[in-house]
């Protein structure tokens, strides 16, 4: 049980993330026993990442000074072999975001990219109709494009949606289940990216570890939605479900 393994390891996860989701992300990491830190000033990120077990880079509310901090932190994490996850939130929405993600990918090696199908299309340069940070719509072989991006950047690509895809460009895992109401909770995907960061600090086959995390997250989403009449309760149930699954082997 990967969430339980995270709970046992209690990794420090350095999140350079967006201010819309910082609180939910921190609470979700705490629920699984990880320790979140949201340091994003360029003058301290090298020290912070040196203490961390994993680094998350999330461009949701990107600006010039956080971009500089991301580059500094990412390069230091590479030097120290600290695993890094990129969440390219809304990369297809503006030219600025596309340039930011391109530079991040060129200058930092990411252990994983966690994105939705629209963000994958933007990274791959595939025609897609996006709307802000939503996944949007289009016609694309998601598995084939995910494998292509994984090979190009020598990383693991995680595409979340109705069916999740995890691939290193060779091995492909697909995960079904979940509940669409999770998409109505701001930060549910960003939290998942942070959890994937924590998971990569656990020893083992990374594809299997991430596949298990995605399966558990879908299960938590399904259970949390079925037990809630209104959307606010789904959010609470997701946090409760994360703690429950993190403690699963102790119950």
Secondary structure by P-SEA (a helix, b strand, c coil): caaaaaaaaccbbbbccccccaaaaaaaaaaabbbbbbccccccaaaaaaaccbbbbbcccccaaaaaaaaaaaaaaaaaccbbbbbcccccccaaaaaaaaaaaacccccbbbbcaaaaaaaaccbbbbccccccccccaaaaaaaaaaaaacbbbbbbccbbbbbcccbbbbbbbbbcccccccaaaaaaaaaaaaaaaccccaaaaaaaaaaaaaaaaaaaaaacccaaaaaaaaaaaaaaaaacccc
